[in-house]
Amino acid sequence: MSDSQGPAQRLFGAGKRVLSSLIATGETRLRLAVLELEEERARLVTMALLLGLSMVLVMLGIATLTAFVIIVFWDSYRLTAIAVSAAVLLLSGVGMALVAMRMARQRTLLVSTLKHLALDRELAESSLNDDPGAHRDMRGPSA
């Protein structure tokens, strides 16, 4: 009777080890996902600040450009300074908006987590495909 409990206990122990390994792997992947979500949140805050600053600069550029158009009929020396300041503000605002749009198009949400999960799946599939006799050995001797 003790012989029949030995293999059952070994099987139960192996099952516990497999379950423990799966839980540890899942915990690692969950931690990675949380880390990536935190990084994505920081990226979104940076992007929002860039967009806000670009909007302010564009508005200031438009105000300066309006002043330029109004003053165009006054003295000729003030026009260069107004035009240059308007151009700098407008180009800065447009540049920041382009950087923010480029950042927004990048796919970064959970990229590393998905890559590691795909690697885990490939390793599991390759281990199953590489050793088909291992399943037969676990079932016991064949007749």
C-alpha positions in Angstrom: 0.0 0.0 0.0 2.9 2.3 0.7 4.1 1.8 -2.9 0.8 3.2 -4.3 1.1 6.3 -2.2 4.7 7.0 -3.3 4.0 7.8 -7.0 0.8 9.7 -6.0 2.8 11.8 -3.6 5.4 12.5 -6.2 2.8 13.4 -8.7 1.1 15.7 -6.2 4.5 17.3 -5.3 5.3 17.8 -9.0 1.9 19.4 -9.5 2.5 21.7 -6.6 5.9 22.7 -8.1 4.4 23.4 -11.5 1.6 25.4 -9.9 4.1 27.4 -7.8 6.2 28.0 -10.9 3.2 29.2 -12.9 2.2 31.6 -10.0 5.7 33.0 -9.8 5.8 33.5 -13.5 2.4 35.2 -13.5 3.5 37.4 -10.6 6.6 38.5 -12.5 4.6 39.3 -15.6 2.0 41.2 -13.5 4.8 43.3 -11.9 6.2 44.0 -15.3 2.7 45.1 -16.5 2.3 47.4 -13.5 5.7 49.0 -14.2 4.9 49.5 -17.8 1.5 51.2 -16.9 3.3 53.5 -14.5 5.8 54.5 -17.3 2.9 55.0 -19.7 1.2 57.3 -17.2 4.4 59.4 -16.9 4.7 59.5 -20.7 1.1 60.7 -21.0 1.7 63.5 -18.4 4.8 64.6 -20.3 2.8 64.6 -23.5 0.0 66.6 -22.0 2.4 69.2 -20.6 4.1 69.5 -24.0 0.7 69.9 -25.7 -0.3 72.6 -23.2 2.9 74.5 -23.6 2.7 74.3 -27.4 -0.8 75.7 -27.3 0.3 78.6 -25.1 3.2 79.3 -27.5 1.0 79.2 -30.6 -1.5 81.5 -28.9 1.3 84.0 -28.0 2.6 83.7 -31.6 -0.8 84.5 -33.0 -1.1 87.5 -30.6 2.3 88.7 -31.7 1.5 88.2 -35.3 -1.7 90.2 -34.9 0.3 93.0 -33.3 2.7 92.7 -36.3 -0.1 93.2 -38.7 -1.4 96.2 -36.8 2.0 97.8 -36.5 2.9 97.1 -40.1 1.8 100.6 -41.0 3.9 102.3 -38.3 7.6 102.8 -38.0 9.8 100.4 -40.0 12.3 99.3 -37.2 9.8 97.7 -34.8 8.6 95.3 -37.5 11.7 93.1 -37.6 11.6 92.5 -33.8 7.9 91.7 -33.9 8.2 89.4 -36.9 11.1 87.5 -35.4 9.4 87.0 -32.0 6.2 85.9 -33.7 8.1 83.4 -35.9 10.1 82.0 -32.9 7.0 81.5 -30.8 5.0 80.0 -33.7 7.8 77.6 -34.7 8.4 76.6 -31.1 4.8 75.8 -30.6 4.5 73.9 -33.8 7.7 72.0 -33.1 6.5 70.9 -29.6 3.1 69.9 -31.1 4.9 67.7 -33.7 7.0 66.1 -31.0 3.9 65.4 -28.9 2.1 63.9 -31.9 5.1 61.7 -32.7 5.1 60.5 -29.1 1.4 59.8 -29.2 1.8 57.5 -32.3 4.4 55.3 -30.6 3.0 52.0 -29.2 4.5 51.6 -25.8 1.6 50.2 -23.7 2.7 46.8 -22.3 5.1 46.2 -25.1 7.7 44.5 -22.9 5.0 42.4 -21.1 3.6 41.2 -24.4 7.1 40.4 -25.6 7.9 38.4 -22.5 4.6 36.5 -22.6 5.2 35.6 -26.2 8.7 34.3 -25.2 7.1 32.3 -22.4 4.7 30.8 -24.8 7.4 29.9 -27.3 9.5 28.3 -24.6 6.5 26.3 -23.4 5.6 25.2 -26.9 9.2 24.3 -27.8 9.6 22.2 -24.6 6.4 20.3 -25.4 7.4 19.7 -29.0 11.1 18.8 -28.3 10.4 16.0 -25.8 7.2 14.1 -26.8 8.4 11.0 -24.9 8.3 12.8 -21.6 4.5 12.7 -21.6 4.6 8.9 -22.2 7.1 8.5 -19.3 4.8 10.4 -16.9 1.9 8.1 -17.7 3.8 5.0 -16.7 5.1 2.0 -18.6 3.3 1.2 -21.8 2.1 -2.3 -22.6 
